[in-house]
Amino acid sequence: MRGSKRQMKLINTLVFALVMFLIPLLALNQDAGNLQLLPVREPAQSAQTNNENRVPANSQPQEGDPAEPAAPHQTVELQDDGFQILDERTGELFSVSARDYVRGALAAELPPTFHPEALKAQAVAAHTYALNLKRLNAEGLGEERLNGADLSADPLNWKSYTTEAVFRERYGELADAYWKTICDAADSVSAYLLTYEGEPIVAAYHSMSSGTTEDAANVWIGGKPYLVPVESFGDTLAPDFVTTETFSADEVAAALRGACPDIQLGADPSGWFSVLERSQGGYVTKLSAGDQQMHGKELRSLLDLRSSDFAISWDGAKFIFTVTGYGHGVGLSQYGADYMARQGATFDEILAHYYPGTTLAAIGQ
């Protein structure tokens, strides 16, 4: 009897912990009055994944003192005096201070219902990512399409960066509290960035992995020693971790022929695809499509799939793609970070997990 009570107590504890983790995640898809809280958008829509052929070159409240990380850190001397941004919608350039950029990037990438430590981790990642782009731009290595800007964004559509005004329009009566949450998290870590060998890292991030993050070398030409597979268990508990998408044979054929005009497809669609290789994280790295071979990321792009971790089946009338995760899978997982934070991890511990071998450094002017 005593053992049974202990078992029931353990079960109740586990159920409570799971519920406490899921409540804020489920809130992403719930209405708040007239407000619809949208699910987290992956950074695949941002400059991070616009070019999958190379590692991306590079998303008044009270002022808060920078949080002190548990891990030791160094100081990196660099100018953090703001960013030039290309508005992808209008084609115009505009400038923002470093503080406003980090606030706006955090607001665009994560909902304010995520754990504060996850918000801080995302803020550091976004800041670091932008600083790396700015460094490359100053060295003449920026992307030509940016017209001299450090990075691009679409503030009106919440792509990579948004403004306080746009944020307030979405959140309505909740805006004051939510904007304070965003600003408190961003401002508390504004003095930090992630470095590798003394330089800002390519701080890639995504919505949720397959349960293990992906090696950057499988996504872009040229990997990074700190963008390697790591466990991300919390993603498996996230909403829409596994989704299905269906396509007719004609839709798939049109997509394939648009990319490969000479592709030969058999009369029986059930034989069109075969997955040949997967990465450690489960992402498709090679498949056959008709008489052609391609990378999973290519088919993902052609069919606008949520990730390149997918299984393909044919039911006699349509193709069924069972897709796991959301995003390219490289670097920090946003849902994984939120899970770690709810298990007690601090922002610097989250960053150390997703970017192994990097150093959390203080920014010196």
TANOR-V611589 format. One line per field, one symbol per residue. ss: DSSP state (2 for helix, 1 for strand, 0 for the rest). psi: psi as a letter, one per 40 degrees, with the letter a starting at -180 (. if undefined). A space follows every 10 residues. Layout:
BEGIN
ss: ???
psi: ???
END
This chain:
BEGIN
ss: 0222222222 2222222222 2222222220 1100110000 0022202220 0000000000 0000000000 0000111000 0011111000 0011110222 2222222220 0000022222 2222222222 2222222200 0002220000 1111222010 0002222222 2222222222 2222222200 0111110011 0000110100 0101022200 0000000000 1022222000 0111111022 2222222220 0000000022 2011111100 0001111110 0111022222 2220000001 1111000011 1111010001 0112222222 2200002222 2222000011 11110
psi: dddddddddd dddddddddd ddddddedei igbehhhiih hieeeaeded heeihhe..h ihhiihihid iiiihhhihg fiihhhhdde eiiiiiiddd dddddddddi ieeiiddddd dddddddddd ddddddddee eihdeefeid iiigddefhd iiiddddddd ebeedddddd dddddddeee eiihihfeih iggiiiciae ehiihddedi hhaieegihi igdddeeiif dhiiiiiidd dddddddddg deihhidhde edihhdiiid eeihehihhb eiiiiddddd ddefidiegi ihiheedihh hhhhahieeh ahhddddddd deeeiidddd dddegheihh iihh.
END
